[in-house]
Each structure stands twice: as structure tokens, then as C-alpha cells.
Amino acid sequence: MQKIRDWLFNNEDGRMIVTQRPNWQLMSALGLWLLALAIDSQPYNDLLTMFYRLVLLYWASLEIRLGINHFRNTLGTIVFVVVLLSLLEQLL
């Protein structure tokens, strides 16, 4: 169990990293999502929803490639797949 925890949360230097400050991509996605919830007008709501999903895709791709540990890489992969599927569903 210790090896799994170390593999997930330790960075390349062996330091355990569990949390980090949210970056601007994640904060932007949150702001766009809240704005989409607040606006009832259909074309604007759809546009904001698509934008926050695109920003989340960008954030997830950064976590996949540049995440500080395996947990962040895995989280980015999961978010990328889920958001991509929801974006495709919105577009089709």
C-alpha cells in the first residue's frame, strides 16, 4: 500500500505532493461554469458550456503531460475523457 501511495503522490524528487494551488485554467473553467449556470438564455448558455469544457480539456491535457505526480496525470486523463465525451455529445 505504501508503494502505491508513493507512486501516486510523490514527485520526481521523492517529495509527497497531495495538493497544489489551482491554476488559471481551472479557475477560468469554474468561472465559466458558474456563469453558464446563472445565464438562462439558450444560445449564451450553450456557448459558455462549450467554452468551459474546452478550458477543462486544455487543463486536463496539461495535467496529463506536465502533472507533478502520477495522481495528477491520472486525474487529467479521467477529466479529459469525461469532458471530451460530454463535449462530443453537446456538438452532435
Beta strands, then each sheet from edge to edge (+ up, - down):
end
